[in-house]
Amino acid sequence: MMIKYHVIFGLIVSLLLCPIYRLNVLIIFFSSILIDVDHYIVYICKFKSFDIFKARKYFIGKKNSSLLIFHTSEFLLVLLLFSFYYRLAFFVLVGVLAHFLLDIYNEIGVKYIRRFPSIIFYLIKK
């Protein structure tokens, strides 16, 4: 999904939660967007290039079988566990869940799940 949709959705979620979490919604907002840094990491590792524009072009509309580490159930589990001990992790978790919801909505719409939901599943398929 294009980043502009994550920005809009993250902003909406943050505004809705603002009365409850006040300035902490900034963490929610930025984590709902910055989770996609794993796409850029994959591009850097695969092509040994730091060109962010080529990375964006590479991932737009591509059926990619790369492991996106921040888009896995294990990453969610780690965030969930940390959120019991660290308040910051809770707000990051909320942002990541907002991001996931939008990704899932998008992928159901195109009837294609591009990413591996789990590191274990990825390793089994390879």
C-alpha positions, 0 to 999 in steps of 0.5 A: 500500500502506498505511504500516503494512505498509511499517513492518512489512516495513521493520522485518523487513528491518532486523532481519534486516540488523542483525547485518551493518549494526548501527545503519545499519539505522535508515537502511534502516528509515526510507528504506523508509517515507519514500520515500512522501513523493512521494505527499504532494508530488503531493497538495500540488502538485495541491490546494495543500493541506498536509492530510496526512489528506486526502492519505492519503484521496486516495491510498488505493485510488485508481488514480492516474496521477501521477508519483511521482518516488521510485518510478521506475527513474531514482531507483533508478539515481541511488541506485545510482550514489551508493551507489558513492561514499556509504555513506549512499546504499547504505543508502537504496537497500536501504530503497527496494528493500525498499519497492519489493518490497512495492509490487510484491507488492501491485500484482501481487496486485491485478493493477494497476500504478498508477505509472509505472516511469520518468519517460521512460515517463510523459512518453511517455504524456502 
